[in-house]
Amino acid sequence: MSAIAGLRSATWASHQRLEKRLDIKARFSDLDRYRSHLEQMWGFCARLEQNLGPNSFDQALDDYDSRRKLPLLTQDLMALGVGAGAVASLARCQRLPDCPDPATAFGCAYVLEGATLGGRMLLPLAQERLGLTPECGETFLASYGERVTSKWREFGAALDAWCSSPPRQARAAAAAVSTFDALDEWLCGRAL
């Protein structure tokens, strides 16, 4: 089994739980709720991307800087009327796994890269309900534009190359599950 298939399998339950609890239609029901959702995503990505520094991937993912979501979320929030000072002072998620090596970094990044694929499916919902566009308010959802599929494949190839051994796959899977669980708790509150 490829490393990316292993991560998909390992995170399936966490991913399904998050999707059930998230209620994305409510979060995209009006601009205030959508803005609040983006603020939460900003707080999650701010901390996660801090953990995933430029050396986290040890050159195994040389385009990581172009994959950062924080600039896109900042752009969207400012387009929706949130000032730069207010963005910088948003709450940041504190419960995230550390990323001491490339395997755990790949596990954490897997969650955001997967969210990029999911974002593409949410674009029409935000356009129809909120009147937003990929250029104004949907930059995060439209990450990578037309290159979303090729960027996902490149990420998968880099992950498979680095996490080819069972110990690395296990560290990546544990980090991905922890990241999904942290995102679930951050966005939806502690599960009952």
C-alpha positions in Angstrom: 0.0 0.0 0.0 1.3 3.5 -0.9 2.0 5.9 2.0 -0.8 8.2 0.8 -3.3 5.3 0.7 -2.1 4.4 4.2 -2.8 7.9 5.4 -6.3 7.9 3.8 -7.1 4.6 5.6 -5.6 5.7 8.9 -7.5 9.0 8.9 -10.8 7.7 7.5 -12.7 7.6 10.9 -11.3 11.0 12.0 -12.2 12.6 8.6 -15.7 11.2 8.6 -16.3 12.4 12.2 -15.2 15.9 11.3 -17.4 16.0 8.2 -20.4 15.0 10.2 -19.8 17.5 13.0 -18.7 20.4 10.8 -22.1 21.3 9.2 -20.5 23.2 6.4 -23.9 24.4 5.0 -24.5 26.3 8.2 -21.0 27.7 8.1 -21.6 28.9 4.5 -25.2 30.2 5.2 -24.2 33.9 5.5 -21.2 36.1 5.3 -20.8 36.4 9.1 -20.7 32.7 9.6 -18.4 32.2 6.6 -16.1 34.9 7.9 -16.1 33.2 11.3 -15.2 29.8 9.7 -12.3 31.5 7.8 -11.1 33.0 11.1 -11.1 29.6 12.7 -9.2 28.1 9.8 -6.7 31.0 10.0 -6.1 30.3 13.7 -5.5 26.6 12.9 -3.2 27.2 9.9 -1.3 29.9 11.7 -0.2 27.5 14.4 0.2 24.5 12.1 2.3 26.4 9.6 4.4 27.7 12.4 5.1 24.0 13.4 5.8 23.2 9.7 8.8 25.4 9.2 10.9 25.5 6.1 13.2 22.7 7.3 10.4 20.4 8.4 10.5 18.5 5.1 14.3 18.2 4.8 14.0 19.0 1.1 11.5 16.2 0.5 8.8 18.7 -0.4 10.7 21.6 -2.0 7.6 23.6 -2.9 6.1 23.7 0.6 6.3 27.5 0.8 3.9 27.7 -2.2 1.5 25.4 -0.4 1.0 27.6 2.7 -2.7 28.5 3.4 -2.2 31.4 5.8 -1.6 34.0 3.1 -4.8 32.9 1.2 -6.9 33.0 4.4 -5.5 36.4 5.3 -6.4 37.7 1.8 -9.9 36.3 2.1 -10.5 37.8 5.6 -9.3 41.2 4.4 -11.6 41.0 1.4 -14.4 40.3 3.8 -13.6 43.5 5.8 -11.4 42.1 8.6 -8.5 44.6 9.2 -4.9 43.5 9.2 -4.6 44.1 13.0 -7.7 42.1 13.7 -6.4 39.2 11.6 -3.1 39.2 13.3 -4.8 39.1 16.7 -7.0 36.1 15.9 -6.9 33.2 18.3 -4.6 30.3 17.4 -5.1 26.6 17.9 -2.8 25.3 20.6 -3.4 21.6 20.5 -1.4 20.4 17.5 1.1 17.7 17.0 4.8 18.6 16.9 6.6 18.0 13.6 10.1 17.0 14.5 10.8 15.1 11.3 9.6 15.0 7.7 7.4 12.0 8.3 5.3 13.8 10.9 5.4 17.0 8.8 3.9 15.0 5.9 1.2 13.7 8.1 0.2 17.1 9.3 0.4 18.6 5.8 -1.7 15.8 4.4 -4.7 17.2 6.3 -4.4 20.7 4.7 -3.6 19.3 1.3 -6.7 17.2 1.5 -8.7 20.3 2.6 -7.5 21.9 -0.6 -9.2 19.2 -2.6 -12.4 19.6 -0.5 -12.3 23.3 -1.0 -12.7 23.0 -4.7 -16.1 21.2 -4.1 -17.2 24.1 -1.8 -16.5 26.9 -4.3 -20.0 26.7 -5.9 -21.7 26.7 -2.5 -19.9 29.9 -1.5 -20.5 31.5 -4.9 -24.2 30.7 -5.0 -25.0 31.5 -1.3 -22.6 34.3 -0.6 -21.8 35.8 -4.0 -18.0 35.3 -3.6 -15.4 34.5 -6.2 -12.0 32.8 -6.3 -10.5 36.3 -6.6 -12.6 37.8 -3.8 -13.4 35.9 -0.6 -12.7 32.4 -2.0 -8.9 32.4 -2.4 -8.5 29.7 0.3 -11.2 27.5 -1.2 -9.6 28.0 -4.7 -6.1 27.1 -3.6 -3.8 26.2 -6.6 -6.5 27.1 -9.1 -6.5 24.8 -12.0 -3.4 23.0 -10.6 -5.2 21.5 -7.7 -5.0 17.9 -9.1 -1.4 18.2 -10.2 -0.4 19.7 -6.8 -2.1 16.8 -5.0 -0.3 14.3 -7.2 3.0 16.0 -6.5 2.3 16.0 -2.8 1.4 12.3 -2.9 4.5 11.4 -4.9 6.7 13.3 -2.4 4.9 11.7 0.6 5.3 8.2 -1.0 9.0 8.7 -1.7 9.8 9.9 1.9 7.4 7.6 3.8 8.3 4.4 2.0 9.3 2.5 5.2 6.7 1.2 7.7 8.2 3.3 10.6 7.9 6.5 8.6 4.4 5.6 7.4 3.4 5.0 11.0 4.7 8.4 12.2 3.0 10.1 9.3 -0.3 8.4 10.0 -0.2 9.2 13.7 0.5 12.8 12.9 -2.3 13.0 10.4 -4.8 11.5 12.8 -3.7 13.9 15.5 -4.0 16.8 13.1 -7.6 15.8 12.0 -8.6 15.4 15.7 -7.1 18.8 16.6 -9.0 20.4 13.6 -12.2 18.7 14.7 -11.8 20.0 18.3 -10.8 23.5 17.1 -13.7 23.9 14.7 -16.5 22.0 16.5 -15.5 21.9 20.1 -14.7 18.9 22.2 -16.6 15.8 21.1 -19.1 14.4 23.6 
